[in-house]
Amino acid sequence: MVTLSFAVSLPESLRMSVQADAARAIEELSRSAEQRDDGIHEARRAIRRVRAKLALMRPFAGRDAARALQAPWREAGRALSALRDADSLRKAIAAARADAAIGFDPDALALLDASARRRHARAAVRDDGVVDAVRESLVAARDGLPDWDGFDDAALVAGLRAGYRAGVMRLRALRADEHEESWHALRRATRTHWLQLELVVPLWSAVIRAQSQQARRLSQLLGAERD
């Protein structure tokens, strides 16, 4: 992640950071067919970073404008998720087969592995043009990114606080209803806030780095729970 810098103004620093992640996502989706799964994984990570940074604008630009900025990146992530999920499932089953201590029935795992491989193959054939289409959409989305003009320290703080409040709200919702989607929503909010904190570590290293590490750890725990 390209963090904020004291060398340029805050709006310029944010613009450079978002543009770098956008370029990374586009580059990863340009990999060869043999490296497509890894490219999709890295592209989705870059897209999450872009979305986390754009989410900082919500208090500054307003809900509707922020949603409009997020829309193409959100849709790109969704379009890539089916391809990535099929590959992740196949790898998870392979790992379970290799770990005898887990205790799953080998024959059952073999059947699951065969099914996962078929699913992955179908996804690759059915969505053969998805990667190219997503890459083209991201090029257009990158060209439409904001210049952050007028975004100042107060706006940054407001964005960070909004990210934290979103996580608190998801936690309260989870306590009221421990549905799987509630866990997933908390994970998304935690991950977003972690990426936002990571962005500003250089500005207040001693405090923000510790908070960022805590948010990252929580995101990982929630991810393991979901997996």
N, C-alpha and C positions, 0 to 999 in steps of 0.2 A: 504494500500500500504506500502511495505517495502521501506523506503527512504534510501538515501545514509548515510554512517556513516564515522566518522573520525577514528574509531577504527581499520579499516583495509585499505588496499590500494584501490584506485578508481576502478581498474578492479575487484578486489575481491568483493567489495561492490556492484557493478553493477551485477556481476554474482549471488550473494546471493539474490538480489532483484528480478531479473528475474526468478530465480529458484523457489522462494517462490510463485510468481504469477502463474507460470506454475503448481506447485503442487496444488495450490488452485483450478485452473480450472479442473484438473483431479479429485480432491476430490469431487468437486461439481457435476460432472457428474456421480459419483458413488452413488448418493442418490437413495432412493427407488422410485418406480413408483408413489406413492402418493405425493412425494415431487419433482417430476421431473421438473415441471414448474419453481419452485423457484431455483432448482439446475442449470437449463439451464440459467436463468437470471444471477445468480452469476458467472457462468462459463464464460459467454460472457463478463462480466465486467472484470474478470481476464485476459481474452484473449486480451481485449483492452489495458490493462496495459502492457502486454508483448509486444504487437505490438508497443506501444508508445516508449518503452525503446529500442526496436530493431531499431526503426526509427532513434534513435540518432546515430547509426553507419553508416548511409549513407555517410556522408562526409569522414568518416574515412576508411571504407571498400570499398566504391565505390557503384554505383547504382545497378549493377547486383548482387553483393554479398549480398547487403542489401535486395534486392527483394527476393533472394533465401531463406534467413533466414525468411522473412516475410511469404512466400507462405503457409506453412502448417497451420500457425495460422490464416491467412486470410481465407483459405478454411474452416477451422473449424468453424469460426464465421459465414460464409455464410451457412454452413450446418445446423447450429443451428437456424438461423434466422427465417426460415419458422415455426418451432415449437413455437418459442417465439412470433412471430408476431401474430399467430393465437390466442394465449392466451391473448396477450395484447389487441387485438381488442375486444375480448369477455368482458374483464374487463372494457374497455373504454365505451362500450355500456351499460353495467350494471351501471356504474357510472352516465351516462347520464340519464338513466331511474330513478335513485334515486334522481336526482336533478331537481325538478319541475321548478326551476327558469330558466333553460335553454330554455324551451319552445318548445321542440321537440314534435311532435305528438306521444302520447303513443302507439297507434296501430302500427305506423311505426317503433318505437323503439323495440316493441315486435317482429316484423317480423325480424328486423336486429339481434336481440339477438338470435333468433332461428337459423338464418343462421350462425351466428358466432359460435354458439355451435356446429353446424354440421361440420363447417369447422375445428374447433379445434379437434373434434373427428376423422375426416378423417385424419388430420395431425398426430394424435397420433398413429393411426393404420398403416397408410402408412409408417411412418418413425420410426416404432417400433425399428429397429436396428440401426438407425442413431446415437443415443447417444453412444451406445457401440462402434461403428466404430470410432466416433470422439474421444472418450476417448483413444482408442488404438493409433490413429494417433498422439494425443498430447503426449503420453508417448514417442513415437519415436522422435517427434519434441523436446521434453525436453532433450532427450539424445544427440541431435545434436546442442544444444545451444552453442554459442561461449564462450570462457573463457575471452574475452575482453583483451587479452594480448597486451600490447602496447597502450591501450586506456588511454590517459592522460587528463589533465585539458583542454588543447587546443582543443582536440577532442570533449570533452564534450561541450565546448562553441560553437564549430562549429555545433554540432548536435542541440543544442538549437536554434541557429540562423536559421538553416535550417527549423526547425519546425515553427518558427515565420514567415519566408518568405513564407512558404507553405500557411499559413493562409492569408497573404497579397495577394498572387496570387489568392486564391479562392475568396477573397472579390472583387478584380478587375474583375474577371470573372463574378461574380454575378451582378456587376454594368452594365456590358455589356449585360448580358442575365439573366433575373430574372426567369429562368426556375426552376422547383422544384428540379431538380438534382443539380443545382448550389447552392441552399440553403443547400441541404444535404451535398454537398462537403465541404462547409464552416463549417458546423457543425462538420464534421469529423475532419477537420484540427484543429479547435478550441479545440475540445475535446482532440486530441492528444497532442497539445501544453500544455494544462492544466495539463494533466497527467505527461508530462515531467517536467514542472515547479514544480509540487507537489513532484516529486522525489528529487529535489535538495533544497527544502525549508530549511532543517537543515544546509546547507552550507552557507546560507546568508539570515537568517530568515526575517529580517526587510524589505528587498526589495522584495525578491522572494515570500514571503507569500502574499503580497498585489497583485502582478502580477498574482499569481496563483488564487486568489479569483476572480479577474476580469475576467480571462479566463474561470473559472468555471461558473460564472454568465452568460457570453455571451453564453457558451455552453448550459446552461439551457434555456435561452431565445430562442435560435435557435431550441432547442428540442421541446419547447412548440409550436413554430410556425409550425414545421413539423407535430407534433401530431394533 
